[in-house]
Amino acid sequence: MTTDSIVLFESEDGEIGLRVEVDSDTVWLTQAQMASLFSTTKQNVSLRINNCFKKDGLQQGAVVKESPTTADDGKRYKTKNRNPDVVISVGYRVKSQRIVEFRRWATGVPKEYIPQGRVENGKEESFTS
């Protein structure tokens, strides 16, 4: 299983640029990345993630993975990463123009291109390790 990192999404105004982990055929976002994308707090994202699992029927084992990370102070932590199913589900609960832009993008691009490689500036390329 290969893990790479790509710039997944850039907003039309250039204010948001998400570099995310790609693992096999999907991408993974942290709660902090989701908060940045939605222009909200990590606490708000956490509340809405919990509601997704209660109300949307998402199964955590299928849409969440833990990854080790090292903080600035050198301590190691496990970070929960969520796939686009969670991100979009949370996005329907957050009201912002940014999430509308992301939802339009996310419903088409990743599922079409990530299994094949990546798209950069409209041009498909292969992943490099």
C-alpha positions in Angstrom: 0.0 0.0 0.0 1.5 3.3 -1.1 1.0 6.6 0.8 1.7 9.9 -0.9 0.8 13.5 -0.3 -0.9 15.8 -2.8 -2.5 19.2 -2.9 -6.0 18.0 -2.9 -8.0 21.2 -3.1 -7.4 24.9 -3.7 -10.2 27.4 -3.4 -11.0 29.6 -6.3 -9.7 32.6 -4.4 -6.5 30.8 -3.4 -7.0 31.2 0.3 -7.3 27.5 1.0 -4.9 24.9 -0.2 -5.1 21.5 1.3 -2.1 19.1 1.2 -3.5 15.7 2.1 -2.4 12.1 2.5 -3.3 9.7 -0.3 -3.5 6.1 0.6 -4.5 3.5 -2.1 -7.6 4.9 -3.7 -8.7 7.7 -1.3 -7.5 10.8 0.5 -7.5 11.4 4.3 -8.0 14.8 6.0 -7.3 15.6 9.7 -9.8 17.4 11.8 -7.6 20.5 11.7 -7.7 20.4 7.8 -11.4 20.1 7.9 -11.7 23.1 10.2 -9.5 25.1 7.9 -11.5 24.0 4.8 -14.9 24.9 6.5 -13.6 28.1 8.1 -14.7 26.9 11.5 -13.3 25.5 14.8 -12.0 22.0 15.4 -14.6 21.7 18.1 -17.4 22.5 15.7 -16.0 19.9 13.2 -15.8 17.3 16.0 -19.4 17.8 17.0 -20.5 17.5 13.4 -18.3 14.4 12.8 -20.0 12.7 15.8 -23.4 13.5 14.3 -22.4 12.0 11.0 -21.7 8.6 12.7 -25.0 8.8 14.7 -27.3 10.0 11.9 -25.7 9.2 8.5 -24.9 5.6 9.0 -21.2 6.0 8.3 -19.1 3.2 9.8 -15.9 4.6 11.5 -13.8 1.5 10.5 -14.4 2.3 6.9 -14.0 6.1 6.9 -11.5 6.8 9.7 -7.9 5.7 10.1 -5.3 6.6 12.7 -1.9 7.7 11.8 1.1 8.5 14.0 2.3 12.1 14.0 5.0 14.1 15.8 4.1 17.4 17.4 6.4 20.4 17.4 7.5 19.5 21.0 8.7 16.1 19.8 5.9 14.1 21.4 4.2 11.4 19.2 0.4 11.2 18.9 -2.1 9.3 17.0 -4.2 11.5 14.7 -7.5 10.4 13.3 -7.9 11.0 9.6 -11.2 11.0 7.7 -12.0 10.1 4.1 -14.1 12.3 1.8 -17.3 10.5 2.9 -16.9 12.1 6.3 -15.7 15.4 4.9 -18.7 15.8 2.6 -21.1 14.6 5.3 -19.8 17.2 7.7 -19.8 19.8 4.9 -23.6 19.4 4.5 -23.9 20.5 8.2 -21.6 23.5 7.9 -23.0 26.6 6.2 -20.4 28.4 4.2 -19.7 29.4 0.6 -16.3 27.6 0.8 -17.9 24.2 1.5 -20.3 24.7 -1.4 -17.2 25.1 -3.6 -15.5 22.1 -2.1 -18.6 19.8 -2.4 -18.9 20.6 -6.1 -15.2 19.7 -6.5 -15.2 16.7 -4.2 -18.2 14.9 -5.7 -16.3 14.4 -9.0 -12.5 14.8 -9.0 -11.2 12.3 -6.4 -13.2 9.3 -7.4 -12.4 9.8 -11.0 -8.7 10.5 -10.9 -7.1 9.2 -7.6 -7.2 5.6 -8.6 -5.4 6.5 -11.9 -2.8 8.9 -10.5 -3.4 12.6 -10.0 -4.5 15.7 -11.8 -2.3 18.8 -11.6 -3.3 22.0 -13.4 -5.8 19.9 -15.5 -3.1 17.4 -16.6 -3.1 13.8 -15.3 0.2 12.6 -13.9 1.3 9.5 -12.0 2.3 9.5 -8.3 5.9 9.5 -7.5 7.3 8.2 -4.2 
